Amino acid sequence: MNPYQVLGVAREAGADEIKKVYRRLARETHPDLNPGDAKAEARFKEISAAYDVLSDPDKRRQFDEFGEVSLEAGFDAERARAARDRFSSRFGAPESDEFGEGFAFGGIEDLLRGFGARGGPQAGARFRMDGPDVEASMTLGFVEAVKGGERRFSIARPRRDGSRLEEEITVRIPPGVTDGGRLRIPGKGGEGLGGGEPGDLWIQVRVEPHPIFRREGPDLEFELPITLAEAIAGGRVEVPTLEGRASVTIPPGTSSGSRLRLRGQGVPATRSAPAGDLYARIKIVVPKDAAEKLGDALGALAQDDPRGGLFS
């Protein structure tokens, strides 16, 4: 039994969330509310057993460390840790922190047999341990990270005998992956022992900056230079987008720092989030010789102090 799967909660779920989910599921499956329903009764017992583990800090901590074997009667965490340490010392500890969570034992006697114990009650037992996770890094271009796609990637996966398996895989890059984010590739970590599941590949993502666009969550922004005449009279100008070019209207009397929105032109939509928007932040570019050219004409357009509100 995996209590997290039974209750449908993440490993990082807090005690309050776990209690809330348990109460809801318990109400739905309680035998008093489902008389004569054997499946509901069995489900209720399973939910109760899972909550018994996750509501007890010690039991939850042991399950996170050792997996389902920690739920067996008579399980001794200290003996399991000592046996695991002996195994690592004989077969080689991983470099840095390659091994993450996921050690799973078929009983402490099985682990001792894995060290070559002979005779006695250990005879015929099995040893099982999930493979280690593997960490790697990948650099993506700005547009590639925003739009998503696929990338061929070479990895070296740890094998049971201590060697490395060189493999090239296709990594799917979801739209909108962020700088510093991590991609999980299930089953592409190190090999397991004794039928244990392979570990996962975790790829740390670095996103290169873009010369024009910058990102704010699902939205993109860039600086749009316009002339003084366009700011005063308005007009229609072309702007860059991830897909090429588009046109926007500059309203008459536009000020520097204002933003124009291109709806849906930001980070593409996913199953869990709508598409972001693209914003053009206005920057009025004034020619160096504007004063000489415009002279008295600008003076005639003088108005009240536009900064007066700053000191009121």
Beta strands, then each sheet from edge to edge (+ up, - down):
strand 1: 134-140
strand 2: 149-158
strand 3: 164-173
strand 4: 182-185
strand 5: 201-207
strand 6: 214-216
strand 7: 219-227
strand 8: 235-241
strand 9: 244-250
strand 10: 259-262
strand 11: 278-285
sheet 1: 1+ 5+ 4-
sheet 2: 2+ 3-
sheet 3: 6+ 7- 11- 10+
sheet 4: 8+ 9-
end
